[in-house]
Amino acid sequence: MYKITRICQNGEPLPLTTDDGHLRIVFIGVGSAFAKRHRQSNILAIQGDRHVLIDCGTQGPLGLTDIGLSVLKVRCYLPTHSHADHIGGMEEVALMNRYTPNIPKPKMIILRDYQDLLWSKSLSGGAEYCEANQGRSLQLTDFFDILRPKALEVSGRKCWGYRHGNMEIMIMRTRHFPDSAASVDESQWCCGVSINRRAWISGDTMFDPEYPRRFSQEAELMFHDCQLFYGGVHASYQELMTLPKEIRAKMYLYHYGDNWDQRDTWVRKSDPFAGDPVQDGFLGWADQQVAYDFY
């Protein structure tokens, strides 16, 4: 059972705890990489006294400010992949936490292979040479305490799991980029996330119908990224319409472009859908300033 709750209505900051220990999912942004209207798709998961921010893109710190938070308040991060709309704010996270007095290191949930890639290909350029630590340049572990997921298999698919307090975080590889990748194994590192096996978040992915089908039986609520044109490295609205109606009926769409509400710009007269997610059998567009509360 879940319900949708309006948050921060009186300007109060979003609490990073849930008093009764229930799971809460909050999108601090729902837009695509270049969206300006609704930030970028970065997501807070909160349960009891634990929380994790799934991605912190270039607009991530602004998204946190929108709900009365900052990169100094969030104490745990999980990056899904190295596109700027997902990790572009991580340098601010790292430097603000290191150079603000009396602030301990935040935590990061990350696999070993991706840890090295994230640091060497993305974050080291702006952070490695800020100072020397015991005669060496800085590493990711100078900025974050690392929490390491463990490998597991779910429904025949290789996954990784991490227990964060009462929150079970499951990480699933996705087929996102390059666009020539025919399988997950040929793709660069990218992942989706399932929380308590109740809230399934696709992460960035090309249309891979087996992926939502495989997890739809367990998931109570599904969030799938959605682009408003066909082709490229995200699942399109057109492709998602081919999912069985029982899957669409538990799915919100996120990571959409700024023209989502201008249907004449992306829905053709010949398309067999309306461009209104509810009318087309989905639950709707995922939204900011709400919490998806699971009881």
N, C-alpha and C positions, 0 to 999 in steps of 0.2 A: 504494500500500500504506500502511495506517495501523495503529496499535495504540493501545490505551488504557492509560495509565500512571497509577498512583496517585501523588499528589504530597504533599509536606509531611507525610509519615507520622511523622517523628520530631521535628516541630516546627521543622524547618529552613525558612527562607524560600524561596519559589520563585525560581530563577534567572531573570533577564531576558535570558538568552542561551541558545543551544543550541550545545554544543561542536562538533558535527559539521555544523552549518549546516542541520539539518532544520527544517521548519515545525512549530510547536507551537501548538495552540489550547486555551485554558483559560477556562472560564466561571467568573468570580468570583461569579456569581449566576445562577440559572436561573428565578427567580420572576417573576410578573406585577407590575404596577405597585404593587399594594397587598399583595403577599405579605410574610410575616414569617418564614417557615420557611427559605427558601433564598435570601435576598437578592433583588436584582433582576438582570435579564438584561444584564449588562455583561461584556465578553469581551476577554481578552488574546490577541493574536497575536504570536508570538515566532519569530524566525528569525535564526540567527547572532548578530550583535551588535546587531540592531535589534528593536524591539518597538513595539506600538501598543495602547493601550487603547481599544476601541470602546465608547464611552459610559461615563459616570461619574455614576450617578444618586444619589439621596438616600442610598442605602445603599452606594454605590460605595466610599467611603473605608473603611467597615467590611468590605466584601468584600475589599479589599486587605489590611487588617489580618489577616483570617482566614488569609491565605497568607504572612504575614510581610513585607508590603510597605506602602507608604504613597504618598500623592500626591506626595511629594518624590522617591521612587524612580522612579516612572513618568515617562518623559521625552517621551512622544508620545501624543497623544489624537486620536480621531476621533469627534465627536458625530454621531449619525444624525438626531436630531430633537429638538424642544424640549419634550417631556414630562418631568416631573420625575424619573421613574424612569430617565431617560437622561442628563439634564444637571443634576440637582439637586445633585450634588457638585462641579460645575465651579467654583462660587464658592470653595469651599475649595481647589481646585487652584490657582486664580488667586492668591488672597490668601496662601496658605502659601508658594507659590513666590516671590512678589514680596517678602514681608517676612521671609523666613528668610535670614540673612546668607550670602553666598557661594554662593547657588544660582542658576544661570543660568535663563533663561526656558525652560519646556518648549515643545515644538512642538505644533502643531495642524494636522491635515490637514482642509481645509475649502474648499468652493467660495465664491467671492466673494459670490454672492447670499445664501447661507445665513449667511455671516460677519456681514453687516449685520443680518440678522434675529435671529440668536442674541444679538448684543450689544444691539441696541436694544430687543428685546422681552423678554429674559430676564436677561442678566447685568449690564447696565449699572446697574440699580437698586441693587445692593449693592456695586458696585466702582468706578463712574465717578467718584465724588466722594471717594474715599479720600485723594486729594491732587491737587495741580495739577502738571502736567508742562509746563514751558515756557509757563506761563500758560493752559493749556487743561486741560479735564477728561480723564481717562484714556480710552483706547480698548482694544479687544481686543488690538491689537498691542503695547500696553505690558505685557501679561501673557503673550503667546504669540508665538513665531516661527511665522509662517504658511507652511505647505507647500501649494502650489496644484495640485490635480489637473488633468489635461487631458482635454478632451472626446474621446470615441471612440465607435464604434458596434460592438456585439457582438450577433450573431444578430438584426440588425434592430432592436435596442433601443438607445436613447441611453444611454451610460454615461460615466463619467469614470475615469481611471486615474492612479495615482501609484506610482512605483517607489521603495520604501523599502529601501535596500540591495538584497538579493536578493529581497525580498518585493514581489510585484506585487499592489497593492491596487486592486480595481475597485469602483466605487460605482454602484449602480443605484437609480433612483427607485422608490418604492413608493406604493401607493394605501392610505394609512392613515386619514387624517382630513381633513375632516369625514366623517361616515358617509353624507352625501348625495353625495359625490364619485363620479362615474361613470367617471372616468379619472384617470390620474396627473397630467395637466395641470390638473385641477380640484382636486387635493389640495394641502394644505400640504406644505412641504418635509419629506420623510422618505426614508430610503434604506436599502437592504440593502448587504451587502459580500461580495465574493468575494476569497479570498486565493489567489494563484497558480493561480486557476481550478480549484483542487482542493477547497477548503473553501468552500461556499456558505452564507451566513448570510442568511436572508430579510430580517431587520430587521422592524420592526412593519408589518404589512400586513393589510388585509382579504383575504378569500379571492380570489385572482386566479390561476386555474389555469394561465393561459398563462405566468405568471412562473416557477414552478418547472419547468414543462415545458421552457421555453426554455433553461434553464441545466442541466438534469439530464444531458444527454449529456456535457458536459465535467466536471461536478463529480464528484469521487470520494466526497465525503461532504456531506450537506445537513443544515442545521439550520433548522427552520421554527418560527416562533412559533405558539403554540397556546393558545386559550382553551377553557374547559371548558363553554361554553354557546353557543348559537346567537344571532347578531345582534351589533351593535356594530361596533367598528373593528379587530378581530383575526380571523384565520382560526380557525374553530372545529374541534375534533376531528371533529365530524360532517362538516364540509365537506372536511377533509383526507383523510377516508376515501374520498372519491370520486376521488382521484388514482390513476392507474394503479399497479398493484402493483409494477412495476419502479422507479418513483420512490419509493414508500413504503419499498422495500427498502433504500434508501441514505439514509434520513432519520431524524434524531433530532428530538424535539420539545422546545421550551424555551418560556420565558415563560408558564408554566402557574400555575394558582392553588394555594393552600395545601391544597386538598382533592383534589389529583390522586390520592392513594392511598386516598380514600374514595369508591369508585366508586358506591356506592349513593346519593350526593348529586348525581351528575351524569349517570349512565347510566340511562336508562329501560329497562324490560323490553321495550319495543317497538323499541328501537334495534337496528340490524343490526350491532352491534359489541360487543366485550367491555369496552372501556375499558382494556385492557391493551395498550400499544403493540406489544409483541413479538408477542402473539397476533394482533393486528390487522394485522400485516404491516410495521410500522415497525421501526427498529432499537431504539427504546426512548425513555425520557425522557433528555434531556441532564442531566448531573450536575455538581455541584461536586466539588472535591478530586480531579479527574482531569485528565489532559492527553490530548488527541487528537493523537498524534504521527504526522506524515506523513514517509515515507522514500522 
